[in-house]
Amino acid sequence: MSAVLSFEFRANQLRAGLSEAEVTASLHASDAPLWVDIDSQSDEQWRLLAAVFHFHPLAIEDTRSPQGRVKIEEYAGYLFAVVPETRLARDTPDPYDLAFQNLCLFIGSSYVVTVHAGASPAVTEVLDRLTAGPDPLAAGADRMAYHVLDTVIDRYFPLLDEIDAFVDDLEEHILGGERAVLDSVFHMRRMLAQLRRRLAPAREVMATLANRPSGYLHPETQVYFRDVYDHVVRELDAVETYRDLLSGAMETYFSVISNRMNEVIKTVSVIGTVVLPPTLIASIYGMNFKYMPMTDHLFGFWFSLVLMTVVSVGFVAYFWWKRWL
């Protein structure tokens, strides 16, 4: 049991590293807030969910579903919530890849149990805050659950700041019409769609915790959950804003490509138009007729060259006068 992260606040003192027997005794006493954090990858820790807390088998099964649905459910004696933790995947070559994992919470009247697979940045941050001062747990189990969920949601803001930097960088390169920009836009749109799929149900979870009466949440604590709900709404609004910016960026990119193509076509058309008169005149005098005007004239060749030049220069002057050049 020593490997399980566990805290109890009793008699104005914070106790850490409780054994399995101490956790069981604290759970049955129900007079001291208790927080137990479990790594679901450890069979020894994971079995405590059934052996000590006697949670519903379906809820226990959900704790080992890394891609399980984000939700909140009420069972007899506790609330069960699943919220998404998201970060940029630093170990992949694609800078827009996201890494996801679910954080599960069992919220009872006097305890909070958090379950996750592997390291949880949010739990680590709350742990640092708790060891610096026992206030989060001392205020009660529901307040402890608030601190965990608030940390999970607030960790999306740095991620959105990085996305904002990505969008700014893309906007700077769009006018260059680079091919790689379009690939980056598609990757970012996929990333934002993934974020939205996880934040949208998280908003419903926070709305339930903030507004639905529950015997496991004090009304004064639900006020704090409303703040978490507001944060989720802001993050979803930011995601939608970035999606709109990327849609505008794609339209700008295609406009730049279209304008560039128009310039190329215009240049080629001007060249073709200038070359056409000399080609036409040379073709006419290249016909195999015996009698043609000025074929025997002393200056016929030079006259044809002058005529070609005058006509071509006349076309260029006309284009300039029409502001096509």
C-alpha positions as CSV (number, residue, x, y, z in Angstrom):
1,M,0.0,0.0,0.0
2,S,3.0,2.3,0.4
3,A,3.2,2.8,-3.3
4,V,-0.3,4.4,-3.4
5,L,-0.4,8.1,-3.0
6,S,-2.7,8.8,0.0
7,F,-3.5,11.7,2.3
8,E,-5.7,12.1,5.3
9,F,-6.5,15.3,7.2
10,R,-7.3,14.6,10.8
11,A,-7.0,16.7,13.9
12,N,-5.7,19.6,11.9
13,Q,-2.8,17.4,10.7
14,L,-2.0,16.1,7.2
15,R,-1.0,12.4,7.1
16,A,0.6,11.0,4.0
17,G,1.5,7.5,2.9
18,L,-1.4,5.6,4.6
19,S,-1.4,1.8,4.5
20,E,-4.2,-0.2,3.1
21,A,-5.5,-0.8,6.6
22,E,-5.3,2.9,7.5
23,V,-7.2,3.8,4.4
24,T,-9.9,1.3,5.2
25,A,-10.1,2.6,8.8
26,S,-10.3,6.2,7.6
27,L,-12.9,5.3,5.0
28,H,-15.1,3.7,7.7
29,A,-14.6,6.5,10.2
30,S,-15.9,9.1,7.7
31,D,-14.8,11.9,10.0
32,A,-11.7,13.0,8.1
33,P,-11.2,14.0,4.4
34,L,-9.3,11.4,2.5
35,W,-7.6,11.5,-0.9
36,V,-6.2,8.4,-2.5
37,D,-4.5,8.5,-5.9
38,I,-4.2,5.2,-7.9
39,D,-2.2,4.3,-11.0
40,S,-4.5,2.0,-12.9
41,Q,-1.4,0.4,-14.6
42,S,-0.5,-1.2,-11.3
43,D,-2.7,-4.2,-10.5
44,E,-1.8,-4.0,-6.8
45,Q,-3.1,-0.4,-6.6
46,W,-6.0,-1.0,-9.0
47,R,-7.5,-3.8,-6.9
48,L,-8.1,-1.4,-4.0
49,L,-11.0,0.1,-6.0
50,A,-12.9,-3.1,-5.4
51,A,-11.3,-4.5,-2.3
52,V,-11.4,-1.3,-0.1
53,F,-13.8,1.1,-1.7
54,H,-16.2,-1.4,-3.2
55,F,-17.0,0.7,-6.3
56,H,-19.3,-0.5,-9.0
57,P,-17.6,-3.0,-11.4
58,L,-18.7,-0.9,-14.4
59,A,-17.0,2.2,-13.0
60,I,-13.9,0.3,-12.1
61,E,-13.8,-1.0,-15.7
62,D,-14.0,2.5,-17.0
63,T,-10.8,3.5,-15.1
64,R,-8.8,1.2,-17.5
65,S,-10.4,2.6,-20.7
66,P,-7.9,5.2,-21.9
67,Q,-10.3,6.3,-24.6
68,G,-13.4,6.1,-22.5
69,R,-16.2,8.6,-22.8
70,V,-15.9,11.8,-20.8
71,K,-18.9,11.7,-18.4
72,I,-20.3,12.0,-14.9
73,E,-22.5,9.4,-13.2
74,E,-24.0,9.0,-9.8
75,Y,-23.8,5.7,-8.0
76,A,-25.0,4.7,-4.5
77,G,-22.6,6.5,-2.2
78,Y,-20.4,8.5,-4.6
79,L,-20.1,10.4,-7.9
80,F,-18.0,9.0,-10.7
81,A,-16.5,11.5,-13.2
82,V,-14.2,11.1,-16.1
83,V,-12.4,14.1,-17.4
84,P,-9.7,14.4,-20.2
85,E,-6.1,15.4,-19.7
86,T,-4.5,16.7,-22.9
87,R,-1.0,17.9,-23.8
88,L,1.2,18.2,-26.9
89,A,3.0,15.0,-27.7
90,R,6.6,15.9,-27.6
91,D,7.8,12.5,-28.6
92,T,6.4,12.5,-32.2
93,P,7.8,14.3,-35.2
94,D,4.5,16.0,-35.9
95,P,4.3,19.3,-33.8
96,Y,0.5,19.1,-33.9
97,D,0.1,15.7,-32.3
98,L,-1.8,15.6,-29.0
99,A,-1.5,13.0,-26.2
100,F,-4.7,12.2,-24.2
101,Q,-5.5,10.3,-21.1
102,N,-8.5,10.2,-18.9
103,L,-8.5,11.1,-15.2
104,C,-11.2,9.4,-13.2
105,L,-12.6,10.7,-9.9
106,F,-14.7,9.0,-7.3
107,I,-16.2,11.7,-5.1
108,G,-17.8,10.5,-1.9
109,S,-19.0,12.4,1.2
110,S,-15.6,12.2,2.9
111,Y,-13.1,10.9,0.3
112,V,-11.8,11.5,-3.2
113,V,-10.2,8.8,-5.3
114,T,-8.3,9.7,-8.5
115,V,-7.4,7.1,-11.0
116,H,-5.1,7.5,-14.0
117,A,-2.8,5.5,-16.2
118,G,0.8,6.5,-15.7
119,A,1.9,10.0,-14.6
120,S,-0.8,12.7,-14.4
121,P,0.5,16.3,-14.6
122,A,-2.6,17.6,-13.0
123,V,-2.3,15.3,-10.0
124,T,1.4,16.1,-9.7
125,E,0.6,19.8,-9.6
126,V,-2.1,19.3,-6.9
127,L,0.3,17.2,-4.9
128,D,2.8,19.9,-4.9
129,R,0.2,22.4,-3.7
130,L,-1.0,20.0,-1.0
131,T,2.4,19.3,0.4
132,A,3.0,23.0,0.6
133,G,-0.1,23.4,2.7
134,P,-3.0,21.1,3.6
135,D,-5.7,23.7,2.8
136,P,-7.2,21.9,-0.3
137,L,-7.9,18.7,1.7
138,A,-8.7,20.4,4.9
139,A,-11.7,22.2,3.3
140,G,-13.3,18.8,2.6
141,A,-13.3,16.0,0.0
142,D,-15.5,18.0,-2.4
143,R,-13.1,21.0,-2.3
144,M,-10.3,18.6,-2.9
145,A,-12.1,17.3,-6.0
146,Y,-12.5,20.9,-7.1
147,H,-8.8,21.5,-6.9
148,V,-8.1,18.5,-9.0
149,L,-10.6,19.3,-11.7
150,D,-9.7,22.9,-11.8
151,T,-6.1,22.0,-12.4
152,V,-7.0,19.6,-15.2
153,I,-9.0,22.3,-16.9
154,D,-6.6,25.1,-16.3
155,R,-3.8,23.1,-17.9
156,Y,-5.6,23.6,-21.3
157,F,-4.8,27.3,-21.2
158,P,-1.0,26.8,-21.9
159,L,-1.9,24.4,-24.6
160,L,-4.2,27.0,-26.2
161,D,-1.4,29.6,-25.9
162,E,0.9,27.3,-27.9
163,I,-1.9,26.8,-30.5
164,D,-2.2,30.6,-30.7
165,A,1.5,30.8,-31.4
166,F,1.1,28.1,-34.2
167,V,-1.7,30.2,-35.7
168,D,0.4,33.4,-35.7
169,D,3.3,31.6,-37.3
170,L,1.0,30.2,-40.0
171,E,-0.4,33.6,-40.8
172,E,3.1,35.0,-41.2
173,H,3.9,32.3,-43.8
174,I,0.6,32.3,-45.7
175,L,1.4,35.3,-47.9
176,G,4.4,33.4,-49.2
177,G,2.1,30.8,-50.6
178,E,4.2,27.9,-49.2
179,R,2.9,24.4,-49.9
180,A,3.8,23.3,-46.3
181,V,1.4,25.9,-44.9
182,L,-1.6,24.1,-46.3
183,D,-0.5,20.8,-44.6
184,S,0.0,22.6,-41.3
185,V,-3.5,24.1,-41.5
186,F,-5.1,20.7,-42.1
187,H,-3.1,19.2,-39.2
188,M,-4.1,22.0,-36.9
189,R,-7.8,21.7,-37.8
190,R,-7.6,18.0,-37.0
191,M,-6.0,18.9,-33.6
192,L,-8.6,21.5,-32.8
193,A,-11.4,19.0,-33.7
194,Q,-9.8,16.5,-31.2
195,L,-9.7,19.2,-28.5
196,R,-13.3,20.1,-29.1
197,R,-14.4,16.4,-28.9
198,R,-13.0,16.3,-25.4
199,L,-13.8,19.7,-24.1
200,A,-17.5,19.7,-25.1
201,P,-18.4,16.7,-22.9
202,A,-16.1,18.1,-20.1
203,R,-18.3,21.2,-20.2
204,E,-21.4,19.1,-19.5
205,V,-19.5,17.4,-16.6
206,M,-18.7,20.7,-15.0
207,A,-22.2,22.0,-15.6
208,T,-23.5,19.0,-13.7
209,L,-21.1,19.5,-10.8
210,A,-21.8,23.2,-10.6
211,N,-25.6,23.2,-10.8
212,R,-27.1,19.8,-10.0
213,P,-27.9,19.3,-6.2
214,S,-25.9,16.5,-4.8
215,G,-25.4,15.0,-1.4
216,Y,-21.6,14.7,-2.1
217,L,-21.1,18.4,-2.9
218,H,-21.7,21.3,-0.6
219,P,-23.5,24.3,-2.2
220,E,-20.6,26.6,-1.3
221,T,-18.2,24.2,-3.2
222,Q,-20.5,24.2,-6.3
223,V,-19.8,27.9,-6.6
224,Y,-16.2,27.0,-7.3
225,F,-17.2,24.4,-9.8
226,R,-19.1,27.2,-11.7
227,D,-15.7,28.9,-12.1
228,V,-14.3,25.7,-13.6
229,Y,-17.3,25.6,-15.9
230,D,-16.6,29.2,-17.0
231,H,-13.0,28.1,-17.8
232,V,-14.2,25.3,-20.0
233,V,-16.6,27.6,-21.9
234,R,-13.7,30.0,-22.5
235,E,-11.5,27.2,-23.8
236,L,-14.2,26.0,-26.1
237,D,-14.7,29.6,-27.4
238,A,-11.0,29.8,-28.0
239,V,-11.0,26.5,-30.0
240,E,-13.9,27.8,-32.1
241,T,-12.0,31.1,-32.7
242,Y,-8.9,29.3,-33.8
243,R,-11.0,27.1,-36.2
244,D,-12.5,30.2,-37.7
245,L,-9.0,31.8,-38.0
246,L,-7.7,28.6,-39.8
247,S,-10.7,28.7,-42.1
248,G,-9.9,32.3,-43.0
249,A,-6.2,31.3,-43.3
250,M,-7.1,28.6,-45.9
251,E,-9.2,31.1,-47.9
252,T,-6.3,33.6,-47.8
253,Y,-3.9,30.9,-48.9
254,F,-6.1,30.0,-51.9
255,S,-6.5,33.7,-52.7
256,V,-2.7,34.1,-52.7
257,I,-2.2,31.1,-54.9
258,S,-5.0,32.3,-57.3
259,N,-3.5,35.8,-57.5
260,R,-0.1,34.3,-58.2
261,M,-1.5,32.1,-60.9
262,N,-3.3,35.1,-62.4
263,E,0.0,37.0,-62.5
264,V,1.7,34.0,-64.2
265,I,-1.1,33.7,-66.8
266,K,-1.0,37.5,-67.4
267,T,2.7,37.4,-68.0
268,V,2.5,34.4,-70.3
269,S,-0.4,36.1,-72.2
270,V,1.6,39.3,-72.7
271,I,4.6,37.4,-73.9
272,G,2.4,35.4,-76.3
273,T,0.7,38.5,-77.6
274,V,4.0,40.3,-78.2
275,V,5.5,37.3,-80.0
276,L,2.4,36.7,-82.1
277,P,2.7,39.6,-84.7
278,P,6.4,38.7,-85.6
279,T,5.3,35.0,-85.9
280,L,2.3,35.9,-88.1
281,I,4.3,38.1,-90.4
282,A,7.1,35.6,-90.7
283,S,4.6,32.9,-91.4
284,I,3.0,34.9,-94.2
285,Y,6.3,35.5,-95.9
286,G,7.2,31.9,-95.4
287,M,4.4,30.7,-97.7
288,N,5.6,29.1,-100.9
289,F,3.9,31.5,-103.4
290,K,5.9,32.8,-106.3
291,Y,4.4,36.3,-106.4
292,M,4.3,38.1,-103.0
293,P,4.6,41.8,-102.2
294,M,8.2,43.0,-101.7
295,T,9.7,39.6,-102.1
296,D,12.1,41.0,-104.7
297,H,12.5,44.4,-103.0
298,L,16.0,45.4,-101.9
299,F,14.9,46.4,-98.3
300,G,12.0,43.9,-98.0
301,F,13.6,41.9,-95.2
302,W,14.5,45.0,-93.2
303,F,11.0,46.4,-93.8
304,S,9.5,43.2,-92.3
305,L,11.7,43.4,-89.3
306,V,10.7,47.0,-88.7
307,L,7.0,46.1,-89.1
308,M,7.3,43.2,-86.6
309,T,9.0,45.6,-84.1
310,V,6.5,48.4,-84.5
311,V,3.5,46.1,-84.1
312,S,5.0,44.4,-81.0
313,V,5.9,47.7,-79.4
314,G,2.4,49.0,-80.2
315,F,0.8,46.0,-78.3
316,V,3.1,46.7,-75.3
317,A,2.2,50.4,-75.4
318,Y,-1.5,49.5,-75.6
319,F,-1.3,47.2,-72.6
320,W,0.5,49.9,-70.6
321,W,-2.1,52.4,-71.5
322,K,-4.9,50.0,-70.4
323,R,-2.9,49.4,-67.1
324,W,-2.7,45.6,-67.9
325,L,1.0,45.7,-67.2
